[in-house]
């Protein structure tokens, strides 16, 4: 049986792996994006995103990438994978989603299944998307079907990716729900759970990432507290993790980044306000996690004081620019705030990230070490975890701030350097 034609709207970290996986499973896939250079690379079989899954599989398939929304008319299924950011005031910005829906309406194919993968707050499909179609004279469950399958992607994860992560789907009617579930069952080896309503499906991703944000805030606050009490928070968490039930370890760091954890809670916070509920707990968690870059710079200032050096005029080498290990993703990276604070304190800032060399200010680690008085590890790339105390000592590094608690603190201390981690004794 010939498989449907699929249009993926938004070929980023979510949309491109989905497009490749659908093509691998036999679907004819069109990709819609407004980035011409990205389109050129995809059509030539090269991934614009550094990701093993894409590097290996994109050359095997034929993705018809284009900036022309008319391709939507050819397709049986359109999947919206555009970003859902927040603005400077931390308010949700659904402009990209609205733009994608407008493109579908303007190039409407009757009977099409429209799936929203972009992260949205509960109510968006019912309160914004369906009314947009209705205003254009398109009736849900009659002229088209509308479903939501919240994206689940973990860039850089060697085990979990678009091929095997369990998914959930919700829709306006049983036919749309079954159609969406069948599509994901065809392309994903994990389980597909059908939700009782589209609103419950919308709530799933917000719950997942708010859970992580709150737990990370808890251990970040513990790090600050235990630092005052002379307790190593990492050792305490490892001890707690020996309990085989009712505990899940999370780890403190210099900041929370990525497109999900520091963004998604705001979508629920703002939507809940409209229903008359104030998410105090979630707002506190966001406040704690947003404070970690400033706390990290305070650790640096304290460490420099121990060697009688001011932050003003000191050259600080920042290791890492991306928000997580072994990826080039800069979205919501806390390193941006760290660098901003360093410059506000008039430090000389050097940066190196092996995954973001075009934005690094030095060519390699050796150059960064030679030119720095202190280093601040902000991203736990595998390459950085291999740094030895000898590498640092021989270059005259005096202070080491371990923003990810991944270096050998004892060896660094024994070498005579000042070491400070996040909540480490």
C-alpha positions as CSV (number, residue, x, y, z in Angstrom):
1,X,0.0,0.0,0.0
2,X,1.4,3.4,-1.0
3,X,2.2,5.5,2.0
4,X,1.0,9.1,2.3
5,X,2.9,12.2,1.4
6,X,4.1,14.2,4.4
7,X,5.1,17.9,4.7
8,X,7.3,18.8,7.7
9,X,7.0,22.5,8.4
10,X,10.2,23.6,10.2
11,X,13.4,21.7,9.5
12,X,15.3,22.3,12.8
13,X,16.3,20.0,15.6
14,X,12.8,18.5,15.7
15,X,11.6,18.6,12.2
16,X,14.6,17.4,10.3
17,X,15.1,14.1,12.2
18,X,11.4,13.5,11.9
19,X,11.5,14.1,8.1
20,X,14.5,11.8,7.7
21,X,12.8,9.0,9.8
22,X,9.6,9.3,7.9
23,X,11.5,9.0,4.6
24,X,13.4,6.0,5.9
25,X,10.1,4.3,6.6
26,X,8.8,4.9,3.1
27,X,6.9,8.1,3.2
28,X,7.4,10.7,0.5
29,X,8.6,13.7,2.5
30,X,8.6,17.4,1.7
31,X,10.3,19.8,4.1
32,X,9.2,23.5,4.4
33,X,11.6,26.1,5.8
34,X,12.6,29.7,5.2
35,X,16.3,29.2,5.5
36,X,17.7,29.0,2.0
37,X,21.1,27.7,3.0
38,X,19.6,25.0,5.2
39,X,17.4,24.0,2.2
40,X,20.4,23.8,-0.1
41,X,22.3,21.6,2.3
42,X,19.4,19.2,2.9
43,X,18.7,18.8,-0.8
44,X,22.4,18.0,-1.3
45,X,22.2,15.3,1.3
46,X,24.2,17.2,4.0
47,X,22.8,17.9,7.4
48,X,22.8,21.6,8.6
49,X,22.7,20.2,12.2
50,X,25.6,18.3,13.7
51,X,23.9,15.1,14.8
52,X,25.0,11.5,14.2
53,X,21.5,10.3,13.3
54,X,21.3,12.9,10.6
55,X,24.9,12.6,9.4
56,X,24.3,8.8,8.8
57,X,20.8,8.8,7.5
58,X,20.1,12.0,5.6
59,X,22.3,10.9,2.6
60,X,20.2,7.7,2.4
61,X,16.9,9.5,1.7
62,X,15.4,12.1,-0.6
63,X,13.9,15.0,1.4
64,X,12.3,17.6,-0.9
65,X,13.2,20.7,1.0
66,X,11.8,24.0,-0.2
67,X,10.7,27.5,0.9
68,X,7.5,27.2,-1.3
69,X,4.4,26.5,0.9
70,X,2.5,25.3,-2.2
71,X,4.0,21.8,-1.5
72,X,1.5,21.6,1.4
73,X,-1.2,21.0,-1.3
74,X,0.5,17.8,-2.4
75,X,0.5,16.2,1.1
76,X,-1.9,14.1,3.1
77,X,-0.2,15.0,6.4
78,X,1.3,18.3,7.5
79,X,3.3,18.4,10.7
80,X,4.2,21.7,12.3
81,X,7.7,21.6,13.9
82,X,8.4,25.3,14.2
83,X,10.0,26.9,17.4
84,X,7.8,28.2,20.2
85,X,10.1,30.7,22.0
86,X,9.5,33.3,24.7
87,X,10.2,37.0,24.4
88,X,12.3,39.2,26.6
89,X,9.6,39.4,29.2
90,X,9.4,35.6,29.3
91,X,6.0,35.6,27.6
92,X,5.1,32.8,25.1
93,X,5.5,33.8,21.4
94,X,3.2,31.7,19.2
95,X,4.0,33.7,16.1
96,X,5.9,30.9,14.3
97,X,3.0,28.5,14.9
98,X,0.4,31.0,13.6
99,X,2.6,31.5,10.5
100,X,2.7,27.7,9.9
101,X,-1.1,27.4,10.2
102,X,-1.6,30.3,7.9
103,X,0.5,28.6,5.3
104,X,-1.5,25.4,5.6
105,X,-4.8,27.4,5.3
106,X,-3.6,29.2,2.2
107,X,-2.5,26.0,0.6
108,X,-5.3,23.9,2.0
109,X,-5.9,20.3,0.9
110,X,-9.2,18.9,2.0
111,X,-9.1,15.9,4.2
112,X,-5.6,16.5,5.3
113,X,-4.3,15.6,8.8
114,X,-2.6,18.5,10.5
115,X,-0.3,17.5,13.4
116,X,1.2,20.0,15.8
117,X,4.6,18.8,17.2
118,X,5.7,22.3,18.4
119,X,5.5,22.6,22.2
120,X,2.4,24.6,23.1
121,X,0.4,25.2,26.3
122,X,-2.9,23.4,26.9
123,X,-5.7,25.0,25.0
124,X,-3.7,26.3,21.9
125,X,-5.3,23.8,19.5
126,X,-8.8,24.6,20.7
127,X,-8.4,28.3,21.4
128,X,-6.1,29.5,18.6
129,X,-5.5,26.9,15.8
130,X,-9.0,25.5,15.3
131,X,-10.5,29.0,15.2
132,X,-8.0,30.1,12.6
133,X,-9.2,27.3,10.3
134,X,-12.8,28.0,11.2
135,X,-12.4,31.7,10.2
136,X,-11.1,30.5,6.9
137,X,-14.2,28.3,6.4
138,X,-12.5,25.0,7.2
139,X,-14.3,22.8,9.7
140,X,-12.4,20.4,11.9
141,X,-13.3,16.7,11.6
142,X,-15.1,17.5,8.3
143,X,-12.6,19.4,6.1
144,X,-9.5,18.3,7.9
145,X,-8.3,16.6,11.1
146,X,-6.2,18.2,13.8
147,X,-3.9,16.3,16.2
148,X,-1.1,17.1,18.6
149,X,2.0,14.9,19.2
150,X,4.4,16.8,21.5
151,X,7.9,16.5,20.2
152,X,10.4,14.5,22.1
153,X,14.0,14.9,21.0
154,X,17.2,14.8,23.0
155,X,20.1,16.2,20.8
156,X,23.3,14.3,21.3
157,X,21.8,11.3,23.0
158,X,23.3,8.1,21.6
159,X,20.5,5.9,22.9
160,X,17.3,7.9,22.6
161,X,16.3,9.6,19.4
162,X,13.4,10.1,17.0
163,X,13.4,6.4,16.1
164,X,12.7,4.9,19.6
165,X,11.3,7.5,22.0
166,X,7.7,6.7,23.1
167,X,5.1,9.3,21.9
168,X,1.7,10.5,22.9
169,X,-1.0,11.8,20.5
170,X,-4.3,13.6,21.0
171,X,-6.9,14.8,18.5
172,X,-10.3,16.4,18.0
173,X,-12.0,13.2,16.9
174,X,-11.4,9.4,16.8
175,X,-10.5,9.3,13.1
176,X,-7.9,12.0,13.4
177,X,-6.5,10.3,16.5
178,X,-6.2,6.9,14.9
179,X,-4.7,8.4,11.7
180,X,-2.0,10.3,13.8
181,X,-1.4,7.2,16.0
182,X,-1.0,5.0,12.9
183,X,1.5,7.4,11.4
184,X,3.8,7.5,14.5
185,X,3.5,3.7,14.9
186,X,4.8,3.4,11.3
187,X,7.9,5.5,12.0
188,X,8.6,5.0,15.7
189,X,9.7,1.8,17.4
190,X,8.6,3.0,20.8
191,X,5.0,2.9,22.2
192,X,2.4,5.4,21.0
193,X,-0.2,6.3,23.7
194,X,-3.5,7.8,22.6
195,X,-4.7,10.5,24.9
196,X,-8.3,11.1,25.8
197,X,-8.3,14.7,24.4
198,X,-6.0,17.0,22.6
199,X,-5.8,19.2,25.7
200,X,-4.3,16.4,27.7
201,X,-1.8,15.8,24.9
202,X,-0.8,19.4,25.0
203,X,-0.2,19.2,28.7
204,X,2.2,16.3,28.5
205,X,5.3,18.1,27.3
206,X,4.8,21.0,29.7
207,X,4.5,18.5,32.6
208,X,7.7,16.7,31.5
209,X,9.9,19.8,31.3
210,X,8.4,21.6,34.3
211,X,9.2,18.5,36.3
212,X,12.8,18.7,35.2
213,X,13.0,22.4,35.8
214,X,11.6,22.1,39.4
215,X,14.0,19.2,40.3
216,X,17.0,21.0,38.9
217,X,16.0,24.1,40.8
218,X,15.9,22.0,44.0
219,X,19.4,20.7,43.6
220,X,20.7,24.1,42.5
221,X,19.3,25.6,45.7
222,X,20.8,22.7,47.7
223,X,24.2,23.5,46.1
224,X,24.0,27.1,47.4
225,X,22.9,25.9,50.8
226,X,25.4,23.1,51.2
227,X,28.2,25.4,50.0
228,X,27.5,27.5,53.2
229,X,27.5,24.4,55.3
230,X,30.6,22.7,53.9
231,X,28.7,19.8,52.4
232,X,29.6,18.4,49.0
233,X,26.2,18.3,47.2
234,X,27.3,15.9,44.5
235,X,28.3,13.3,47.1
236,X,25.1,13.9,49.0
237,X,23.0,13.3,45.8
238,X,25.0,10.2,44.9
239,X,24.3,8.9,48.4
240,X,20.5,9.6,48.1
241,X,20.5,7.9,44.7
242,X,21.4,4.6,46.4
243,X,17.8,4.4,47.6
244,X,16.1,2.1,45.0
245,X,12.7,3.8,45.1
246,X,11.1,7.3,45.3
247,X,14.3,9.2,44.3
248,X,15.6,10.4,41.0
249,X,18.9,12.2,40.9
250,X,19.2,15.6,39.3
251,X,22.5,17.6,39.2
252,X,23.3,21.2,39.8
253,X,25.2,23.4,37.3
254,X,26.0,26.9,36.2
255,X,22.7,27.3,34.4
256,X,19.8,25.6,32.6
257,X,19.6,25.8,28.8
258,X,18.0,24.4,25.7
259,X,14.7,25.1,24.0
260,X,12.6,23.2,26.4
261,X,13.4,23.4,30.2
262,X,13.9,27.1,30.4
263,X,11.0,27.9,28.1
264,X,8.1,25.5,28.5
265,X,7.2,26.3,32.1
266,X,6.4,29.9,31.1
267,X,3.8,28.5,28.6
268,X,1.9,26.9,31.5
269,X,2.5,29.8,33.9
270,X,1.0,32.3,31.5
271,X,-1.9,30.1,30.3
272,X,-2.9,29.2,33.9
273,X,-3.2,32.9,34.7
274,X,-6.0,33.1,32.2
275,X,-7.8,30.4,34.1
276,X,-7.3,32.2,37.4
277,X,-4.4,30.1,38.8
278,X,-1.0,31.3,39.9
279,X,1.9,28.7,39.5
280,X,4.0,30.0,42.4
281,X,6.1,26.9,42.7
282,X,7.0,26.9,39.0
283,X,7.9,30.6,39.1
284,X,10.2,30.1,42.1
285,X,12.0,27.2,40.2
286,X,12.5,29.5,37.2
287,X,13.9,32.2,39.5
288,X,16.4,29.8,41.1
289,X,17.6,28.4,37.8
290,X,18.0,31.8,36.3
291,X,20.2,32.8,39.3
292,X,22.8,30.2,38.6
293,X,25.0,32.1,36.2
294,X,25.3,35.0,38.7
295,X,26.1,32.5,41.5
296,X,28.8,31.0,39.3
297,X,30.4,34.4,38.7
298,X,30.3,35.0,42.5
299,X,32.2,31.7,42.9
300,X,34.8,32.9,40.4
301,X,35.2,36.2,42.3
302,X,35.7,34.4,45.6
303,X,38.3,32.1,44.1
304,X,40.2,35.0,42.6
305,X,40.2,36.7,46.0
306,X,42.0,33.6,47.4
307,X,44.9,34.3,45.0
308,X,44.6,38.0,45.4
309,X,43.5,38.7,41.9
310,X,40.6,41.0,40.8
311,X,38.0,39.9,38.3
312,X,38.5,43.3,36.6
313,X,41.3,42.8,34.0
314,X,41.7,39.1,34.6
315,X,41.6,36.8,31.5
316,X,38.9,34.1,31.9
317,X,38.8,31.2,29.5
318,X,35.2,30.0,29.1
319,X,35.0,26.3,28.0
320,X,31.9,25.7,26.0
321,X,29.2,27.8,24.4
322,X,26.4,25.3,23.7
323,X,23.8,24.5,26.3
324,X,24.6,20.8,26.7
325,X,27.4,18.3,26.1
326,X,28.5,17.2,22.6
327,X,26.1,19.3,20.6
328,X,26.3,22.7,18.8
329,X,22.9,23.9,20.0
330,X,23.1,27.4,21.4
331,X,19.4,27.9,22.2
332,X,18.9,29.5,25.6
333,X,22.4,28.6,26.6
334,X,23.3,30.0,30.0
335,X,26.8,30.6,28.7
336,X,25.5,33.8,27.1
337,X,24.6,35.2,30.5
338,X,27.9,34.0,32.0
339,X,29.9,35.9,29.3
340,X,27.7,39.0,29.8
341,X,28.3,39.0,33.5
342,X,32.1,38.5,33.0
343,X,32.2,41.5,30.7
344,X,30.1,43.6,33.0
345,X,32.8,42.9,35.6
346,X,35.4,44.0,33.1
347,X,37.1,40.6,32.8
348,X,38.9,39.7,29.5
349,X,36.9,36.8,28.1
350,X,38.2,34.1,25.8
351,X,35.9,31.2,24.6
352,X,36.3,27.8,23.0
353,X,33.8,25.2,22.0
354,X,34.8,22.4,19.6
355,X,31.2,22.2,18.4
356,X,30.8,25.9,17.8
357,X,34.2,26.9,16.4
358,X,32.8,29.7,14.3
359,X,31.7,31.6,17.5
360,X,34.8,30.7,19.6
361,X,37.4,33.4,20.1
362,X,40.4,31.0,20.1
363,X,41.3,28.1,17.8
364,X,41.8,25.4,20.4
365,X,42.2,24.5,24.1
366,X,45.9,25.0,24.0
367,X,45.6,28.6,23.0
368,X,42.9,29.2,25.6
369,X,45.0,27.8,28.4
370,X,48.1,29.7,27.4
371,X,46.2,33.0,27.4
372,X,44.0,32.5,30.5
373,X,44.5,33.2,34.2
374,X,41.4,31.3,35.2
375,X,39.0,28.9,33.4
376,X,35.3,28.5,33.7
377,X,33.9,25.2,32.4
378,X,30.4,25.9,31.3
379,X,29.6,22.9,29.0
380,X,30.6,19.3,29.8
381,X,31.8,18.3,26.4
382,X,33.6,14.9,26.4
383,X,36.8,16.7,25.3
384,X,36.7,19.0,28.3
385,X,36.1,16.1,30.8
386,X,39.6,14.8,29.7
387,X,41.4,17.9,30.8
388,X,44.0,17.1,33.4
389,X,45.4,19.2,36.2
390,X,48.8,19.0,34.5
391,X,47.2,20.6,31.4
392,X,46.1,23.5,33.5
393,X,49.1,23.8,35.9
394,X,51.7,24.0,33.1
395,X,49.9,26.9,31.5
396,X,49.8,28.9,34.7
397,X,46.1,28.6,35.4
398,X,45.4,29.8,38.9
399,X,41.7,29.3,39.3
400,X,39.3,26.6,38.0
401,X,35.5,27.1,38.2
402,X,33.8,23.8,37.3
403,X,30.3,24.8,36.3
404,X,29.3,21.2,35.5
405,X,31.1,19.4,38.3
406,X,32.9,17.1,35.8
407,X,36.6,17.8,36.5
408,X,38.9,16.0,38.9
409,X,38.6,18.4,41.8
410,X,41.1,16.6,44.1
411,X,43.8,16.5,41.4
412,X,43.3,20.2,40.6
413,X,43.5,21.1,44.3
414,X,46.6,19.0,44.9
415,X,48.3,20.8,42.0
416,X,47.9,24.1,44.0
417,X,45.1,25.7,42.0
418,X,41.9,27.0,43.5
419,X,39.0,24.8,42.5
420,X,35.3,25.6,43.0
421,X,32.4,23.6,41.7
422,X,28.7,24.1,42.0
423,X,28.0,23.1,45.6
424,X,31.3,21.1,45.9
425,X,33.3,21.2,49.1
